[in-house]
Amino acid sequence: MGFAAAPIRRRVISTMPSPIFNQAIDLDPNQARLYVGRGLAYRDKSNLDQAIADFSKAIKIDAQFGDALVNRCVVYTDKGEAERAIMDCTAAIAIDAKDAVAYNDRGVAEEKNGDTDGALADYAKAIELDPGYRDAYANRAVLYDHKGEKERAIADYRAALARNPSSEDGKDLEVALQRLGAGH
């Protein structure tokens, strides 16, 4: 179970299909947000290489566009390229040290790269920056659970569930609590 980047940060909503983004990009090819939107649409379709290409284009247009870096981090994580993901989220944090999503997503990449201490530190920082950030609690809960730290896992599963009980992952959180003997 992972709460990594799903849902991934959507400051730029990708509800439009790729052809709409293609038309918008044809009209204004220097809008980094359009490439991010299309990159999100490609990721939703599991076209990860094209998503990376679009996020990279957005970064080329605007090197300070942290959302493009974070979204590319997520796709690199999806592809199993954790080191590249960590570099992108670290660059996003350098741009905005208060970006809770960047810390959370870097934590996911660090965890996949075997750095559980780094992941825990990043999840904690994400929670410090945004105490309502459900995914950071859920990710930290899963990591504590895997490490056998039952009480910490239960506390974070409960915290995640309390922040959005009707989320898509709400049932998974409840199942995890039940498995640990702490039903909701």
Secondary structure, DSSP 8 states (H G I E B T S, - for coil): ---SSSS---SS---S-HHHHHHHHHH-TT-HHHHHHHHHHHHHTT-HHHHHHHHHHHHHH-TT-HHHHHHHHHHHHHTT-HHHHHHHHHHHHHH-TT-HHHHHHHHHHHHHTT-HHHHHHHHHHHHHH-TT-HHHHHHHHHHHHHHT-HHHHHHHHHHHHHH-TTSTTHHHHHHHHHHTT---
